[in-house]
Amino acid sequence: MSFNYKVTARNLFRYKTRMLMTILGVAGCTALLVMGFVIRHYDPNEADRQQTGLNALLSFKVS
């Protein structure tokens, strides 16, 4: 095992909280990216339907 691997392994086990926060941060960012792509490619007509509904809601006036 080379020196760099030994130092990396030592730091992983020495600073458990830092390791956990790093793993959670990378996983959270990855989840946000995946969710963004899923929402973007889920239904391309959704924006048009939402805009139509919003226009209908805003054009309704209470007299």
N, C-alpha and C positions, 0 to 999 in steps of 0.2 A: 504494500500500500504506500503510495507516494505521500510526500509531506503535505501537499495541498488537500488530498482526501482526508488525511488524519486531522488537519486543522478544521476542515469543514464538518467532519463527523463530531469532533469535540465541541464545536460551537453549536451544532444542532442539539446536542444533549445538554449543553450547559445553559443555553438560553431558550428554555422551552416556551415561555410566553411569547418571545419575539418570533420563534418559529411558527407558533400557532397563529399569531396575528398576520404573518406573512402569507401563510397558506390560506387563511380566511379572506385576506385582501385580494389575492390572485383569483381565488374561486369566485368571490363576489363580482369582481370586474368581468371575469369570463361569463358569468351568468347574465350580467347586464348586456354584454355584447350579443350573446345568443338570443336573449329576449328581444332585443331591438331588431335583430334580423327576422325573428319569427313574426313579430308584429308587423314589420314592414312588408313581408311577403305573404302574410296570412290571407288577406282579402283586399285586392286593389280597389274594389268598388266601395269599400267601407267609408272612405273619406267623402265620396259623393253623396252617399246616403245620409251621413251625419250632417253635411252642409245643407241638404234639402230639408231635413228635419229642423235644423236650426233656423233656416230662412222662414219656414212655415211658422215656427214658434215666435219669431221676432215680428212677423207681419201680422200676427193676431193682436188686435187691439181691443181693449175693454172699453166699452162706451158708457 
